[in-house]
């Protein structure tokens, strides 16, 4: 089974979940142990590994909730957009970091090519998506490709929360799920019909026609929204009292649970700095380390 995910972190966790090496669970996540024989089963209740190989994992982290979606997703526009978002949080070794970002994008494009090869061979696929905007967009977009083939399409949508023993756990996206916990969500798996595929393709066609600068999930529906849609969260956590930019963004992520990455808020904050609406009190080579405040 070919696993399709739409984020770097979640794809890495899935690779661990399908790895043929032995794994043990730790507080910091799965730790690889090299050895012969079968993998040791996770000790957590309701945890187990997913059958298969880590090579069967496809990562399509194109961030299609942001920017122009009429342009080719493997083209220079999408590449430059992703690089500009991620490169906001750089430390000293900028040359190496930029190279890593370019390699990451090339990995997405090569994974897309690998997916097409699997589909041509008739391999079944399983899509892991959530209500995080980047994930829903990725899901709708890839349905266009899947409709051209006769492959069986399975989907697993991340529930808003799960009940585990005496607690309730909420998730914003698959990146918050540990590798050994993925298999526990297979009870949510379903097979898509061709009519459902066509419906999602039409949804994506409509969004591409609108081609807004941003897409968000509102009351369960993926919709085109203006670029400043999330900006109220910045003003909620930023006043005339100086605060580190990383703390402002961290508070937004910790309270909103919208599945929007820190890089988006950093981009919007920079825009308001350029406009003069936010003042940099203490500057830093790393933008997240800057101290900022609202201009009253």
C-alpha positions, 0 to 999 in steps of 0.5 A: 500500500502506497501512503500519501501525506502532505507534510514533512513531519508526518511523512517522516513519522509514517516512514518510521511506522513502516520501517522494517527495522526494530523500533522501541518507543521513548518520550522523544518519539521512536528510536531506531534499533538495528537488529535482525528478526521481527520488529518489537511491537510498541508497548503503548496500548492500541499502538502497532506498526503498519505493514510494508516498507518505508519506501512506500511513503510519498510526501507531497508537501507543496503547501497548496493552501498558500499562493497561486494554484493555477501554476504548475506545482513543481515549477519555479513559482511554487519552489520559490514560494516554499523556500521564501516561507521556510527561509525566514527562520535561518541561523548562521549557515544560510548557504547550507540551509538554502541547499537543504530547502532546495533538496526538500522541494526536489524530494517532493517533485521526485515523490510525485513522479514515484507516485505516478509510477506506482499508479501506472503499475496499479498499486493501491494508495492510501491518503492520510489527510486532515482538516489542516488547510495544507492537507485538505488542499493537497488531498483535493489536488491529488484527486485530479491525478488519481482520477486518471488511473484505475488504482484503488484509493483509500483515505484516512481522515484525522479525527478532531480528537480521540479518547484514550483511557481517561483523556481526550487528545486533540490533533491539528494535523498528522504531524502531531501523531507519533509513528507508533500511533498511526496504525490505530487510526486505520479504523477510520479508513474508507475506500473512495468511489469514483463519484467521490473522486470527481466531487473532490476534483470539482472542488479543487477546480472551483478553488483554482478558478477563484485562485485566492492568495489563501485557502482555509477550512471554515465549518468543515468546508475548504474555502478561498479567503483573503491574505489577511484572514488569520491576521486577527490572531497576530493582533490578539497576541501582540500589543504595545508591550515588547515581546519576542516574535517566537513567543507571539507565534508560539502563543498563536499556534498553541491556542488556535489549532488551525493547522497553519504553520509558524512561517505564515505568521512570520511572513505576515508579521514581516509585512506589517513591519515593512508597513510600519504597523509593527516595530522591531524593538530589538533586531536579530539575524534570526527573525524569530528571535526579534523583539517586536511590539505593536505601533499604537 
